[in-house]
Amino acid sequence: MPRLTWQKSTFSGEAANCVNIAAAPDGTVLLRESDAPEAVLSATRDGLAAFLAAIKESRTGEL
């Protein structure tokens, strides 16, 4: 399996526990929390975009 390059979320700032994201060779997006790196969530780019859009809408009360 190719080595993944994990990036820290910019929203994490200097926090020790943060969200990491990586692009998998098959085109999916992988997410994990730094304090539990063995638990990885996989999503398509479109699926992740829809999920983030839904979160943003719920924060503004548009849902």
C-alpha positions in Angstrom: 0.0 0.0 0.0 1.4 3.4 -0.9 2.3 5.8 2.0 -0.4 8.4 2.5 0.4 12.1 3.1 -1.8 13.3 5.9 -2.5 17.0 6.3 -3.6 18.8 9.4 -6.8 20.8 9.2 -6.2 24.5 9.2 -9.1 24.9 11.7 -7.1 22.9 14.3 -4.6 25.7 14.9 -2.1 24.7 17.5 -4.4 22.1 19.1 -2.8 18.7 19.8 -5.9 16.8 18.7 -7.0 17.6 15.2 -8.6 16.3 12.0 -6.2 15.0 9.3 -7.1 14.5 5.6 -5.3 12.5 2.9 -6.0 11.7 -0.8 -6.0 7.9 -1.4 -4.6 6.5 -4.7 -8.1 5.4 -5.7 -9.3 9.1 -5.6 -11.2 8.9 -2.3 -10.6 11.3 0.5 -9.6 9.9 3.9 -10.3 11.6 7.2 -9.0 10.7 10.7 -8.7 12.3 14.1 -5.1 12.6 15.4 -5.8 11.0 18.7 -7.4 7.9 17.0 -5.4 7.5 13.8 -6.5 3.9 13.3 -10.1 5.0 12.7 -10.3 6.3 9.2 -13.4 7.6 7.3 -13.4 7.2 3.5 -15.5 9.4 1.2 -15.7 10.4 -2.4 -14.8 14.0 -3.2 -18.4 14.7 -4.1 -19.7 13.0 -1.0 -17.3 14.9 1.3 -18.3 18.2 -0.5 -22.0 17.4 0.1 -21.4 16.5 3.7 -19.5 19.8 4.4 -22.1 21.8 2.6 -24.8 20.2 4.8 -22.8 21.1 7.9 -22.4 24.7 6.7 -26.2 25.0 6.0 -27.1 23.6 9.4 -24.8 26.2 11.1 -26.6 29.0 9.3 -30.1 27.6 9.9 -30.9 27.0 6.3 -31.8 23.3 6.6 
